[in-house]
Amino acid sequence: MRWLSFYRDSEDAKGPLAYKNATFGYVVRDGEAEEGVVDAGKRSQFETLKQAIEENALDLIVESCGQNPDFSLGEIIYAPTITQPNKILCIGLNYKAHQEETGRGGEGVPTVFTRFAAAQIGHNQEMLRPKESGALDFEGEIAMIIGKGGRRISKEAAMGHVVGFGIYNDGSVRDYQRHTSQFTPGKNFSATGGFGPWMMSADEIGNLDEMEITTRLNGEVMQNAKAALLVHGFEELIEYCSLFIDLEPGDVIVTGTPAGVGAARDPMVFMKEGDVIEVEVKPIGVLSNRIVDG
């Protein structure tokens, strides 16, 4: 299944805290060719995808809500896949080639930093290049969504705690990221964290190592790698993160970006107004955002 959060109309999508107005649903086939969305927020007792995950209710929702769509995909406005996660844990420097291009990493344990829900945007929404900087960079990544909480989760048990995977663009304002050794400011400018278009259930992904990230800027391939190249794999990330904090249903672990980021290129390549940045993760789909100054 593909599960998503969305706005029913443009009024719900307005304002910096619009994500609090989102509903959720799942994608179904509408006829021979078109795909539609079942509005599970209207048809079920749950208001958000996170709430449904917390109650382990996804299968029951599909059973009770059925396959008749309420909207076509073209009618909805996408919200961040998980609109209000309790935690967004981002992993830095988690591909060897990215370590080499930046000259950082290799400590033997994951580099972990945080994002905030208020900095996220959905598929097809505008990503803001802040007026304070011209150094907005792209980072295509695989997002892992926690379905079952826990503390001190072993690698062997880790995948039993995952409900699905999505696509993330960890838009990074590089100069603010490098003000100090702490990444937080450069990773949390408003409307820089693209998350969407949906979550694909873990059981439909197939071989997790074969998931393939491709980042395209205005159609040009900038990044490409398979999940098999992660330095710290999905199970290890869950084990490590759950060592220091309880993981909760709906939490998001953003697993790291491959080589090819704009700041590591010569000359550097940063995003500007009018650019379109796409992150494709096979077999999940494509996350697309247009850059605007703001």
N, C-alpha and C positions, 0 to 999 in steps of 0.2 A: 504493500500500500504506500501511497504518497500522501502525507499529511502536511497541511499548511495552515498558516495563520493569514488572515486577510481582512480587508475593510470592505463592507458592503457598498459603500458609496464614497465619493470624494470628500464629503463633509466630515465623515469619521476619520479620514486620513490627514486632516489638517492639524498643524501645531506640533511643537517639539515633543509633546507627550502623547501623540496620537496613538502610539502602540497600545495604550491602555484601552482604546476603543475597539480593538480588533476582535473578531470572532475566529472560528477555526473550522476546518472541515477536511475532506479527503477527495481525491481525484477519482472520477469514474468515467467510463466510456459512454458517451451520449450519441447513440446511433453508430454508423459505420466508421466515421472519421473523426468527429469532434470529441473533445474531452470536456467534461464539466466538473463542477464542484458541488458536493453535498454540504450544506450548511449545518454542520453538527452542533454549532453553537445555538442554533434555533431549534433543532430537532431533539436535542438531548438535554440532560440536566446540567451539563458542564458548559462553562463560559469560555474556557481557554484550553488550548492543547496541553499546556502544562498540567492543568487540573485533571484532564483525562488520563495523562500519563501517571500522575500521582496515584490514581485509583485503579491503575492497571485495567482500564476500561476500553481500550481501543477496539478490541475484537467485539465487545458487546455493543459498542456504538455502531459499528458497521452492520451488525446483525439487526439492530433495532431501527436504524435510520434508512437502510436500504440503498438502492443504486440509482434512484431518480435524482438528477442534478437540480440544484436550485439556481445555479449560475453557470455560464460558460466561462472558460479560463479568461477570455477577453473582456469579460464584464467586471471582474474583481480587481481590486488594488491590493497588491501583495504587501503584507507586513513581515517583519522578521519572523523566521520560522517558529522560534520560541520567543515570545514577546517580552516576558518578564522572568527570565531564569534567575534563581537565587544566586548562581555563580556562573561566570564565564571565565574559564581558566584557559589561557592561551599559552602555547608551547613555542618557544623560540629556538632557532638554530637546530632544527630537528632533521635536516637532511645534510649529509656530509658535504655535498657540493656547495650548499649554502654556507656552511661553516667556512669552507675554503675561500669563497668569494668575499666574505666579511672579515675573515681573520679572527673569528670569535667562536666560542663553543668548545666542545670536546672535554668537558669536565667529568663526564661519566654519569651524570644525572641530568634529568630534564631541566631546562630553563623555563620557569613558570612566571607569567605575569597576568594581570587581570584586565578585563574590559567590563564596562558597565552597560546595562540594558539601554539606557538613555542615548547611547552613542550608536545604536544599531539602526539600520534601514533594511527594507525588504527588496526583493527582486523588482527591477524596473523603476525603483525610486531614485531620486537624485542624490549623488554623493557630493558633499560639500568640500571644496578646496578652501580652507580658511584664509581670510584676508591677511592674517598674520604670517603666512608662509607660502612659498612657492614650491615646497618640497613634499607634496602629497604623493606617496608611493603606493604600489599595489602589492598584495601578498595573497595569492590564491591558496586556499587550504581546505582540507577535509574537516568537517565538524562532527564530533561524536556526541550523541545525546543520551544522557543517562536515563534509564527507565526504572531501575531498582536501586534504591539508596544503600549506603553501607559505609563502614569504616574498616580500614586495614583489609582491603579486598585483595586476595591473592591473584596472581596472573592467571592461574588455572581457572578461577571462578569469574574472571573479569568480564568476559563477553556475555555472561548471563545477566549483567547489570546494564547492558546497552539496549536501548529500544530502537535506535536508528541512526542514520548518518545524513548529513546535509553538506552544504557548500558555504564557505565563508570567504570574504575578502577583507582581510585585516588591514584596511587602509591606514597607512602610517605617515604621520607628519614628522619627517626624519629629523629636522633640526630641533624640534621640541623633544623628540625621543632621546636625543643625545645631549640635552642640557646637563643631565647628570647620569649616573649609572642606573637610575631607575627609569623604566620605560613609560610609566603611566600617562603623563601628559600627551606624549606623541601618539599614544594608542587610543585616546578617548576624546578626540575632538568630535563635536556634534556631527552626526550623520556621516560617519566615516567607516562604520562596520557593516558591510553588506552581508546579509544572512538569508539565504533562500535558494531556489524558490520554494522548496519543500524538504521534508524529511522522508527518506526512503527507509522502510522497515529493514532491520538488520537481516532478517531471514531472506530478503529478496536481493541482497547485494551479491551473494555468491562468494567467490574468493576475495576476501578483503584486500589481500596484497595486490590484486589486479586492478583495484580502483586507480584511475589515472587522472591526474590534474593537468589541465592545460589552461594557461592564462593568456588572453589575447587583448592587446591594446589597439583599438581601431582596426581590428582584424589581423594584426601581426602577432604571431606567437612569441611570447616573452618568457614563459615558464612551461616546463613539461616534465613530469615524473610520475612514477607509480608508487603506491603506498608501500610496496616492498622495500623501498629505499629509506623509509623512516629509520632514523638512528634509534629512537625509543619507540617501539611499536605500541599499538593500541592497548594491549593488555598491560604492558609496563607502565604506560601513562596512568591508567586507572589505579594500578597498585601504588604508584608513587603519590599521586594526588590524594588518594584516600588514606594515605599514611598520616597526613597532617590535617586533614579536614574531612568531616562527614560529607560524602557525596549524596545528593538528593535528587529525586526524580525531576527531570526537566533541566538539570544542570547541563552545561555545554562545555566540552573540552575541544578547543580548536588546536589541531594537532601539529601545525608547523607548515612552513612554506618552502618550496624547492628553490634552487638557484635561479637566478635571472631577474632578481628585483632591480628596480630602476636605479637605486642608490649605488649598486655595485657595478654599473655599466660605465663604460668610457666612450663617449661622454655620458653623464648621468641622464636618465630619462624619468621625468616626473610628469604626473597627470595635470592637464590644464582644462579650462572650461571648454566644453563641447566634445571632449574625448568620450569614448565608450569603452568601458573595461568589462570584459567577460571572463568569468571563471567557469570552466566546464569540468565536472568530475563524472567520469564514466563509471557506472551506468546511471548516475543520479539525475543529471541534467545540466542546465546552464543557468548561472546567476549573472545578470547583466545590470549595470548601472551607468548612467550618464553623469559626467562631472560638470558641476556648476560652481561658480564662485559665490561664496557666502560667508 
